[in-house]
Amino acid sequence: MAPLGTIYTYTPSPRLVKAQAAANLNGQELVIAPDFQFGKTNKTEEYLSKFPTGKVPAFEGADGTNLIESDAIAQYCAESGPAAGQLMGSTPSQRAQIRQWICFAQGEILDNVQTLALWRMKIYPYNEASEKSAMTKLTRALGVLETYLKGRTWLVDGEKISMADITVASSLIWGFSMIIDAEMRQKHPTLMAWYERVIEVDGVKEAFGPQNYIEKRQDTPE
Ligand SMILES: N[C@@H](CCC(=O)N[C@@H](CS)C(=O)NCC(=O)O)C(=O)O
């Protein structure tokens, strides 16, 4: 079968793995543009003519569909195969719940994780007020998940993983490797059990790779 399309991005990227997981679950192949250079390729006129934000990830489908925004790319991959109903929902209720958790992942988790991760990755300078605000919001979001997941296997009713689980889990990858340390993880046993369950699912496992967990987070720059 021909690949579903090509994704332009740096790797590894938490914004890429949700699309890769969705493609895997649908038996589809995605190509990662081999000669892509972040900061260079995505500033060219050719790139901007297809992907107007100049950001990554961006997707060029074999059917001519060009997409920006990682959740739209992941949706395209999720809806391009036999697992579409499972991954994106097959009733209005399921679809809305999946959308709810995708929005939650972006607004309540990934935005905060990014603020907390970027100075630790030495990409942005440290800012005490931003650090405190993002940590408070992230802690609240983890609490929401811990409570909501009690007695549940997956985020949305149903027997199988959906894009709700895959997207929320992907938003936590940098969180677990840089911020949500052993002490914090211990306070969220239900969330941790769910996360381990998500990343062990065939297709998700290959996309996410092994998770690196930080033991003790760095709180201020050296
Ligand atoms: N909401 C977007 C965010 C994309 C985004 O901010 N990408 C960053 C890298 S993580 C980027 O390409 N930045 C380059 C720039 O701002 O020019 C998505 O989920 O795809």
The ligand as a Tripos MOL2 file, in Angstrom:
@<TRIPOS>MOLECULE
LIG
   20    19     1     0     0
SMALL
NO_CHARGES

@<TRIPOS>ATOM
      1 N1         -0.7750   23.9250   17.6920 N.3       1 LIG1
      2 C1          0.3010   23.5560   16.8220 C.3       1 LIG1
      3 C2          1.6010   24.0370   17.4210 C.3       1 LIG1
      4 C3          2.7630   23.8340   16.4640 C.3       1 LIG1
      5 C4          4.0200   24.5160   16.9630 C.2       1 LIG1
      6 O1          3.9750   25.4760   17.7440 O.2       1 LIG1
      7 N2          5.1660   24.0240   16.4750 N.am      1 LIG1
      8 C5          6.4320   24.6250   16.8330 C.3       1 LIG1
      9 C6          7.4240   23.5620   17.2050 C.3       1 LIG1
     10 S1          6.8990   22.6090   18.5760 S.3       1 LIG1
     11 C7          6.9880   25.3470   15.6190 C.2       1 LIG1
     12 O2          6.9270   24.8440   14.5260 O.2       1 LIG1
     13 N3          7.5780   26.5250   15.8170 N.am      1 LIG1
     14 C8          8.2120   27.2340   14.7640 C.3       1 LIG1
     15 C9          7.7900   28.6620   14.6940 C.2       1 LIG1
     16 O3          7.0610   29.1280   15.6080 O.co2     1 LIG1
     17 O4          8.1830   29.3190   13.7270 O.co2     1 LIG1
     18 C10         0.2810   22.0280   16.6010 C.2       1 LIG1
     19 O5         -0.2000   21.3080   17.4800 O.co2     1 LIG1
     20 O6          0.7110   21.5690   15.5390 O.co2     1 LIG1
@<TRIPOS>BOND
     1     1     2 1
     2     2     3 1
     3     2    18 1
     4     3     4 1
     5     4     5 1
     6     5     6 2
     7     5     7 1
     8     7     8 1
     9     8     9 1
    10     8    11 1
    11     9    10 1
    12    11    12 2
    13    11    13 1
    14    13    14 1
    15    14    15 1
    16    15    16 2
    17    15    17 1
    18    18    19 2
    19    18    20 1
@<TRIPOS>SUBSTRUCTURE
     1 LIG1         1 GROUP 0 **** ****
